[in-house]
Amino acid sequence: MTKTLFLIFAAMAIMIGSFIWFVATWDKTAEEPIGGHINTEARA
């Protein structure tokens, strides 16, 4: 049981750590906004 809990906590630490790394290294200028391609005139 102790080994299972350790593996669960290790997996969670890797997931949280990778998410923090992803956010910390995000380059906002390299990506276009998600709504940047929406044509508002086509809806009217």
mmJSON file of the N, C-alpha and C atoms, coordinates in Angstrom:
{"data_MODEL":{"atom_site":{
"group_PDB":["ATOM","ATOM","ATOM","ATOM","ATOM","ATOM","ATOM","ATOM","ATOM","ATOM","ATOM","ATOM","ATOM","ATOM","ATOM","ATOM","ATOM","ATOM","ATOM","ATOM","ATOM","ATOM","ATOM","ATOM","ATOM","ATOM","ATOM","ATOM","ATOM","ATOM","ATOM","ATOM","ATOM","ATOM","ATOM","ATOM","ATOM","ATOM","ATOM","ATOM","ATOM","ATOM","ATOM","ATOM","ATOM","ATOM","ATOM","ATOM","ATOM","ATOM","ATOM","ATOM","ATOM","ATOM","ATOM","ATOM","ATOM","ATOM","ATOM","ATOM","ATOM","ATOM","ATOM","ATOM","ATOM","ATOM","ATOM","ATOM","ATOM","ATOM","ATOM","ATOM","ATOM","ATOM","ATOM","ATOM","ATOM","ATOM","ATOM","ATOM","ATOM","ATOM","ATOM","ATOM","ATOM","ATOM","ATOM","ATOM","ATOM","ATOM","ATOM","ATOM","ATOM","ATOM","ATOM","ATOM","ATOM","ATOM","ATOM","ATOM","ATOM","ATOM","ATOM","ATOM","ATOM","ATOM","ATOM","ATOM","ATOM","ATOM","ATOM","ATOM","ATOM","ATOM","ATOM","ATOM","ATOM","ATOM","ATOM","ATOM","ATOM","ATOM","ATOM","ATOM","ATOM","ATOM","ATOM","ATOM","ATOM","ATOM","ATOM","ATOM"],
"id":[1,2,3,4,5,6,7,8,9,10,11,12,13,14,15,16,17,18,19,20,21,22,23,24,25,26,27,28,29,30,31,32,33,34,35,36,37,38,39,40,41,42,43,44,45,46,47,48,49,50,51,52,53,54,55,56,57,58,59,60,61,62,63,64,65,66,67,68,69,70,71,72,73,74,75,76,77,78,79,80,81,82,83,84,85,86,87,88,89,90,91,92,93,94,95,96,97,98,99,100,101,102,103,104,105,106,107,108,109,110,111,112,113,114,115,116,117,118,119,120,121,122,123,124,125,126,127,128,129,130,131,132],
"type_symbol":["N","C","C","N","C","C","N","C","C","N","C","C","N","C","C","N","C","C","N","C","C","N","C","C","N","C","C","N","C","C","N","C","C","N","C","C","N","C","C","N","C","C","N","C","C","N","C","C","N","C","C","N","C","C","N","C","C","N","C","C","N","C","C","N","C","C","N","C","C","N","C","C","N","C","C","N","C","C","N","C","C","N","C","C","N","C","C","N","C","C","N","C","C","N","C","C","N","C","C","N","C","C","N","C","C","N","C","C","N","C","C","N","C","C","N","C","C","N","C","C","N","C","C","N","C","C","N","C","C","N","C","C"],
"label_atom_id":["N","CA","C","N","CA","C","N","CA","C","N","CA","C","N","CA","C","N","CA","C","N","CA","C","N","CA","C","N","CA","C","N","CA","C","N","CA","C","N","CA","C","N","CA","C","N","CA","C","N","CA","C","N","CA","C","N","CA","C","N","CA","C","N","CA","C","N","CA","C","N","CA","C","N","CA","C","N","CA","C","N","CA","C","N","CA","C","N","CA","C","N","CA","C","N","CA","C","N","CA","C","N","CA","C","N","CA","C","N","CA","C","N","CA","C","N","CA","C","N","CA","C","N","CA","C","N","CA","C","N","CA","C","N","CA","C","N","CA","C","N","CA","C","N","CA","C","N","CA","C","N","CA","C"],
"label_alt_id":[null,null,null,null,null,null,null,null,null,null,null,null,null,null,null,null,null,null,null,null,null,null,null,null,null,null,null,null,null,null,null,null,null,null,null,null,null,null,null,null,null,null,null,null,null,null,null,null,null,null,null,null,null,null,null,null,null,null,null,null,null,null,null,null,null,null,null,null,null,null,null,null,null,null,null,null,null,null,null,null,null,null,null,null,null,null,null,null,null,null,null,null,null,null,null,null,null,null,null,null,null,null,null,null,null,null,null,null,null,null,null,null,null,null,null,null,null,null,null,null,null,null,null,null,null,null,null,null,null,null,null,null],
"label_comp_id":["MET","MET","MET","THR","THR","THR","LYS","LYS","LYS","THR","THR","THR","LEU","LEU","LEU","PHE","PHE","PHE","LEU","LEU","LEU","ILE","ILE","ILE","PHE","PHE","PHE","ALA","ALA","ALA","ALA","ALA","ALA","MET","MET","MET","ALA","ALA","ALA","ILE","ILE","ILE","MET","MET","MET","ILE","ILE","ILE","GLY","GLY","GLY","SER","SER","SER","PHE","PHE","PHE","ILE","ILE","ILE","TRP","TRP","TRP","PHE","PHE","PHE","VAL","VAL","VAL","ALA","ALA","ALA","THR","THR","THR","TRP","TRP","TRP","ASP","ASP","ASP","LYS","LYS","LYS","THR","THR","THR","ALA","ALA","ALA","GLU","GLU","GLU","GLU","GLU","GLU","PRO","PRO","PRO","ILE","ILE","ILE","GLY","GLY","GLY","GLY","GLY","GLY","HIS","HIS","HIS","ILE","ILE","ILE","ASN","ASN","ASN","THR","THR","THR","GLU","GLU","GLU","ALA","ALA","ALA","ARG","ARG","ARG","ALA","ALA","ALA"],
"label_asym_id":["A","A","A","A","A","A","A","A","A","A","A","A","A","A","A","A","A","A","A","A","A","A","A","A","A","A","A","A","A","A","A","A","A","A","A","A","A","A","A","A","A","A","A","A","A","A","A","A","A","A","A","A","A","A","A","A","A","A","A","A","A","A","A","A","A","A","A","A","A","A","A","A","A","A","A","A","A","A","A","A","A","A","A","A","A","A","A","A","A","A","A","A","A","A","A","A","A","A","A","A","A","A","A","A","A","A","A","A","A","A","A","A","A","A","A","A","A","A","A","A","A","A","A","A","A","A","A","A","A","A","A","A"],
"label_entity_id":["1","1","1","1","1","1","1","1","1","1","1","1","1","1","1","1","1","1","1","1","1","1","1","1","1","1","1","1","1","1","1","1","1","1","1","1","1","1","1","1","1","1","1","1","1","1","1","1","1","1","1","1","1","1","1","1","1","1","1","1","1","1","1","1","1","1","1","1","1","1","1","1","1","1","1","1","1","1","1","1","1","1","1","1","1","1","1","1","1","1","1","1","1","1","1","1","1","1","1","1","1","1","1","1","1","1","1","1","1","1","1","1","1","1","1","1","1","1","1","1","1","1","1","1","1","1","1","1","1","1","1","1"],
"label_seq_id":[1,1,1,2,2,2,3,3,3,4,4,4,5,5,5,6,6,6,7,7,7,8,8,8,9,9,9,10,10,10,11,11,11,12,12,12,13,13,13,14,14,14,15,15,15,16,16,16,17,17,17,18,18,18,19,19,19,20,20,20,21,21,21,22,22,22,23,23,23,24,24,24,25,25,25,26,26,26,27,27,27,28,28,28,29,29,29,30,30,30,31,31,31,32,32,32,33,33,33,34,34,34,35,35,35,36,36,36,37,37,37,38,38,38,39,39,39,40,40,40,41,41,41,42,42,42,43,43,43,44,44,44],
"pdbx_PDB_ins_code":[null,null,null,null,null,null,null,null,null,null,null,null,null,null,null,null,null,null,null,null,null,null,null,null,null,null,null,null,null,null,null,null,null,null,null,null,null,null,null,null,null,null,null,null,null,null,null,null,null,null,null,null,null,null,null,null,null,null,null,null,null,null,null,null,null,null,null,null,null,null,null,null,null,null,null,null,null,null,null,null,null,null,null,null,null,null,null,null,null,null,null,null,null,null,null,null,null,null,null,null,null,null,null,null,null,null,null,null,null,null,null,null,null,null,null,null,null,null,null,null,null,null,null,null,null,null,null,null,null,null,null,null],
"Cartn_x":[0.827,0.0,0.87,1.96,2.849,3.472,3.824,4.421,3.404,2.148,1.097,0.886,0.829,0.665,1.854,3.044,4.226,4.153,3.724,3.599,2.528,1.431,0.377,0.896,1.571,2.107,3.197,3.996,5.039,4.409,3.373,2.692,2.05,1.439,0.83,1.889,3.032,4.11,4.631,4.732,5.174,4.15,2.876,1.838,1.8,1.867,1.838,3.099,4.227,5.481,5.51,4.986,4.965,4.001,2.893,1.973,2.608,3.311,3.992,5.059,5.792,6.809,6.15,5.017,4.294,3.858,3.313,2.861,4.046,5.108,6.263,6.992,6.945,7.675,6.758,5.505,4.555,4.966,5.026,5.361,4.076,3.536,2.251,2.31,3.443,3.559,3.67,3.999,4.166,2.844,1.796,0.505,-0.535,-1.442,-2.547,-3.675,-4.472,-5.612,-6.583,-7.273,-8.203,-9.327,-9.81,-10.892,-10.399,-9.155,-8.596,-9.077,-9.621,-10.038,-11.544,-12.247,-13.702,-14.058,-14.864,-15.319,-16.684,-16.774,-18.027,-19.034,-18.606,-19.532,-20.295,-19.739,-20.398,-21.616,-21.652,-22.782,-24.014,-23.842,-24.964,-25.861],
"Cartn_y":[-1.189,0.0,1.25,1.226,2.387,2.643,1.579,1.713,2.313,1.903,2.427,3.915,4.303,5.722,6.542,6.0,6.693,6.888,5.855,5.962,6.973,7.009,7.984,9.401,9.636,10.965,11.356,10.395,10.68,11.073,10.362,10.693,12.083,12.39,13.709,14.807,14.554,15.544,15.797,14.754,14.923,15.721,15.438,16.169,17.643,17.907,19.293,20.027,19.369,19.98,20.29,19.386,19.645,20.772,20.873,21.982,23.314,23.357,24.589,24.963,23.974,24.242,24.776,24.207,24.651,26.107,26.471,27.841,28.799,28.388,29.269,29.541,28.605,28.783,29.176,29.5,29.855,31.174,31.199,32.421,32.974,33.988,34.547,35.169,35.709,36.373,35.384,34.153,33.158,32.538,32.718,32.115,33.185,32.875,33.777,33.502,34.522,34.293,33.277,32.564,31.538,32.168,33.316,33.995,34.891,34.818,35.711,35.454,34.266,33.923,34.061,34.524,34.62,35.903,35.756,36.894,37.297,38.457,38.874,39.329,39.751,40.206,39.045,37.847,36.702,36.26,36.616,36.225,37.071,38.313,39.258,38.946],
"Cartn_z":[0.0,0.0,0.0,0.742,0.798,-0.567,-1.249,-2.583,-3.561,-3.456,-4.329,-4.092,-2.824,-2.511,-3.019,-2.876,-3.367,-4.882,-5.607,-7.058,-7.461,-6.729,-7.007,-6.785,-5.659,-5.378,-6.37,-6.8,-7.793,-9.125,-9.547,-10.798,-10.719,-9.591,-9.416,-9.434,-8.816,-8.801,-10.215,-11.01,-12.404,-13.193,-13.011,-13.745,-13.346,-12.04,-11.575,-12.016,-11.917,-12.337,-13.82,-14.646,-16.081,-16.426,-15.691,-15.929,-15.553,-14.429,-14.019,-15.041,-15.548,-16.571,-17.842,-18.234,-19.425,-19.281,-18.135,-17.924,-17.847,-17.171,-16.991,-18.301,-19.241,-20.491,-21.649,-21.358,-22.409,-23.042,-24.371,-25.1,-25.708,-25.056,-25.458,-26.856,-27.235,-28.525,-29.685,-29.415,-30.477,-30.92,-30.153,-30.465,-30.748,-31.675,-31.953,-30.961,-30.653,-29.755,-30.35,-29.518,-29.978,-30.803,-30.372,-31.09,-32.205,-32.565,-33.568,-34.972,-35.255,-36.608,-36.818,-35.823,-35.935,-36.687,-37.727,-38.504,-37.969,-37.303,-36.685,-37.73,-38.918,-39.947,-40.561,-40.548,-41.135,-40.316,-39.063,-38.206,-38.44,-38.825,-38.949,-40.133],
"occupancy":[1.0,1.0,1.0,1.0,1.0,1.0,1.0,1.0,1.0,1.0,1.0,1.0,1.0,1.0,1.0,1.0,1.0,1.0,1.0,1.0,1.0,1.0,1.0,1.0,1.0,1.0,1.0,1.0,1.0,1.0,1.0,1.0,1.0,1.0,1.0,1.0,1.0,1.0,1.0,1.0,1.0,1.0,1.0,1.0,1.0,1.0,1.0,1.0,1.0,1.0,1.0,1.0,1.0,1.0,1.0,1.0,1.0,1.0,1.0,1.0,1.0,1.0,1.0,1.0,1.0,1.0,1.0,1.0,1.0,1.0,1.0,1.0,1.0,1.0,1.0,1.0,1.0,1.0,1.0,1.0,1.0,1.0,1.0,1.0,1.0,1.0,1.0,1.0,1.0,1.0,1.0,1.0,1.0,1.0,1.0,1.0,1.0,1.0,1.0,1.0,1.0,1.0,1.0,1.0,1.0,1.0,1.0,1.0,1.0,1.0,1.0,1.0,1.0,1.0,1.0,1.0,1.0,1.0,1.0,1.0,1.0,1.0,1.0,1.0,1.0,1.0,1.0,1.0,1.0,1.0,1.0,1.0],
"B_iso_or_equiv":[0.0,0.0,0.0,0.0,0.0,0.0,0.0,0.0,0.0,0.0,0.0,0.0,0.0,0.0,0.0,0.0,0.0,0.0,0.0,0.0,0.0,0.0,0.0,0.0,0.0,0.0,0.0,0.0,0.0,0.0,0.0,0.0,0.0,0.0,0.0,0.0,0.0,0.0,0.0,0.0,0.0,0.0,0.0,0.0,0.0,0.0,0.0,0.0,0.0,0.0,0.0,0.0,0.0,0.0,0.0,0.0,0.0,0.0,0.0,0.0,0.0,0.0,0.0,0.0,0.0,0.0,0.0,0.0,0.0,0.0,0.0,0.0,0.0,0.0,0.0,0.0,0.0,0.0,0.0,0.0,0.0,0.0,0.0,0.0,0.0,0.0,0.0,0.0,0.0,0.0,0.0,0.0,0.0,0.0,0.0,0.0,0.0,0.0,0.0,0.0,0.0,0.0,0.0,0.0,0.0,0.0,0.0,0.0,0.0,0.0,0.0,0.0,0.0,0.0,0.0,0.0,0.0,0.0,0.0,0.0,0.0,0.0,0.0,0.0,0.0,0.0,0.0,0.0,0.0,0.0,0.0,0.0],
"pdbx_formal_charge":[null,null,null,null,null,null,null,null,null,null,null,null,null,null,null,null,null,null,null,null,null,null,null,null,null,null,null,null,null,null,null,null,null,null,null,null,null,null,null,null,null,null,null,null,null,null,null,null,null,null,null,null,null,null,null,null,null,null,null,null,null,null,null,null,null,null,null,null,null,null,null,null,null,null,null,null,null,null,null,null,null,null,null,null,null,null,null,null,null,null,null,null,null,null,null,null,null,null,null,null,null,null,null,null,null,null,null,null,null,null,null,null,null,null,null,null,null,null,null,null,null,null,null,null,null,null,null,null,null,null,null,null],
"auth_seq_id":[1,1,1,2,2,2,3,3,3,4,4,4,5,5,5,6,6,6,7,7,7,8,8,8,9,9,9,10,10,10,11,11,11,12,12,12,13,13,13,14,14,14,15,15,15,16,16,16,17,17,17,18,18,18,19,19,19,20,20,20,21,21,21,22,22,22,23,23,23,24,24,24,25,25,25,26,26,26,27,27,27,28,28,28,29,29,29,30,30,30,31,31,31,32,32,32,33,33,33,34,34,34,35,35,35,36,36,36,37,37,37,38,38,38,39,39,39,40,40,40,41,41,41,42,42,42,43,43,43,44,44,44],
"auth_comp_id":["MET","MET","MET","THR","THR","THR","LYS","LYS","LYS","THR","THR","THR","LEU","LEU","LEU","PHE","PHE","PHE","LEU","LEU","LEU","ILE","ILE","ILE","PHE","PHE","PHE","ALA","ALA","ALA","ALA","ALA","ALA","MET","MET","MET","ALA","ALA","ALA","ILE","ILE","ILE","MET","MET","MET","ILE","ILE","ILE","GLY","GLY","GLY","SER","SER","SER","PHE","PHE","PHE","ILE","ILE","ILE","TRP","TRP","TRP","PHE","PHE","PHE","VAL","VAL","VAL","ALA","ALA","ALA","THR","THR","THR","TRP","TRP","TRP","ASP","ASP","ASP","LYS","LYS","LYS","THR","THR","THR","ALA","ALA","ALA","GLU","GLU","GLU","GLU","GLU","GLU","PRO","PRO","PRO","ILE","ILE","ILE","GLY","GLY","GLY","GLY","GLY","GLY","HIS","HIS","HIS","ILE","ILE","ILE","ASN","ASN","ASN","THR","THR","THR","GLU","GLU","GLU","ALA","ALA","ALA","ARG","ARG","ARG","ALA","ALA","ALA"],
"auth_asym_id":["A","A","A","A","A","A","A","A","A","A","A","A","A","A","A","A","A","A","A","A","A","A","A","A","A","A","A","A","A","A","A","A","A","A","A","A","A","A","A","A","A","A","A","A","A","A","A","A","A","A","A","A","A","A","A","A","A","A","A","A","A","A","A","A","A","A","A","A","A","A","A","A","A","A","A","A","A","A","A","A","A","A","A","A","A","A","A","A","A","A","A","A","A","A","A","A","A","A","A","A","A","A","A","A","A","A","A","A","A","A","A","A","A","A","A","A","A","A","A","A","A","A","A","A","A","A","A","A","A","A","A","A"],
"auth_atom_id":["N","CA","C","N","CA","C","N","CA","C","N","CA","C","N","CA","C","N","CA","C","N","CA","C","N","CA","C","N","CA","C","N","CA","C","N","CA","C","N","CA","C","N","CA","C","N","CA","C","N","CA","C","N","CA","C","N","CA","C","N","CA","C","N","CA","C","N","CA","C","N","CA","C","N","CA","C","N","CA","C","N","CA","C","N","CA","C","N","CA","C","N","CA","C","N","CA","C","N","CA","C","N","CA","C","N","CA","C","N","CA","C","N","CA","C","N","CA","C","N","CA","C","N","CA","C","N","CA","C","N","CA","C","N","CA","C","N","CA","C","N","CA","C","N","CA","C","N","CA","C","N","CA","C"],
"pdbx_PDB_model_num":[1,1,1,1,1,1,1,1,1,1,1,1,1,1,1,1,1,1,1,1,1,1,1,1,1,1,1,1,1,1,1,1,1,1,1,1,1,1,1,1,1,1,1,1,1,1,1,1,1,1,1,1,1,1,1,1,1,1,1,1,1,1,1,1,1,1,1,1,1,1,1,1,1,1,1,1,1,1,1,1,1,1,1,1,1,1,1,1,1,1,1,1,1,1,1,1,1,1,1,1,1,1,1,1,1,1,1,1,1,1,1,1,1,1,1,1,1,1,1,1,1,1,1,1,1,1,1,1,1,1,1,1]
}}}
